[in-house]
Amino acid sequence: MRFLVDECTGPTVAKWLRENGHQVFSVYEETQGVADEQLLSKAVDENWILITNDKDFGEMVFRERRPHRGVVFLRLGDERSANKIHVLRHLLENYSDKLRNNFVTVTETKVRVA
């Protein structure tokens, strides 16, 4: 799969995704400080699924009705990289067919697809 990993999600997550065979664009590694609107446009234009911890993307998708190719919103109590990877592993093993063109909110215990 193709993932655009937001700066706040971090380089460790991007590295783990690459090691597991995914194509990854890491904002942290390649374009720090870019505006959220630009990231969402890049994801749409280049067919990336966005992974983020930033709730502003929910605002853009639902309130502003901005297009997307899929957003994974990590709404976690524990923001450490190891926990993000644990949650993403579970998500990819069980919900990978739901990621494209959906807004997926993930917590430590739940997955909600909208």
N, C-alpha and C positions, 0 to 999 in steps of 0.2 A: 504494500500500500504506500501511498504518498502522503507524508505528513509535514505540515509546516508547524514547527514547535515554537511557540511564543517565548519571548525573552524571559518572562516570569516563570515559565515551566522549567527552563534551564538546560544546560549542555549535557548533564548526566543522562537525562531522559532521552535527548537526541542521540547520544552515543549508544544507549541501550537499544533504541529502535533500529539504528543502523546495524548493530551487531545481530539483530534478529531479522535482517533481510529487507528492511523497509527503506524506501527513498525518503530522505529527510532534508528539509531546509531549516536550519537552526537560526532563529533571529538573534539569539545571544552571540553566536559565532560569526554571523555574517552581516547583520544590519542593526546593531543595537540602537535603540532610541527612535526607531521608525514609528510613526503614528499608527494607531489601531485601524483607522480607516484604510490606510495604505496596505496594511497586512491583510485585511479582509479582501481587498481588491486583488492583491497578489494571489491569494489563495483561490479566488474565483477564476482569475485569468489563466493561472497555471495549473489548475485542477488539483489543489492540495486540500487535504482535510486538516483543519486547524486544531491544534491542541493548546489549551490555555487554562490559566487559573483566573483570568481577568473577566469579571462579570460584565464589563462594558460591552463585550461581544453579544451577550444576551439582549442588551438594550438595542444594539444595532440590528440584530436579526429579527427580534419580535416587535419592538416598538417602531423602528424605522423601516422595517421590512426590506432590509438589505439582502441581496442574494448571497448565497454561500454554497460550498461544495460539501459541507459537513463541518460541524464544530463539536469537539469534545471539550466540555467544560468540567475541569477538575475542581469540585467543591469539597475540599478536604479539610479535616481538622488538623491533620498532621501533614505539613507541607514539605517534609524531608523527601529528598530524591528517592530513597529506598521505598517509601510509602507510595509515591507517585508511580514508580515502576511496578510495584505489587498490584496496585489498582488497575493500571494499564494492561498488565499481563492478563488479569482476570477478564477485563473488557475485551481484549483481542481474542482470547480463547472462546468466549461465549457470545459476543455481540458483533463480531467483525462485519457481518453482513448488514448491520443496521447503521453503520457509521456514515456511509456515503449519503450526502444530501439531507441529513438529519441533524438536529441539535440534540446532543446527548449529554446529559448532566450525570456525573459520576461522583458518588461519595464512597466512603469506605464500605458501606453496606448496601447501597442501592444504585441502580442504573435506570435513568428515565430517558426515554426516546421521544422527542417531539418533532 
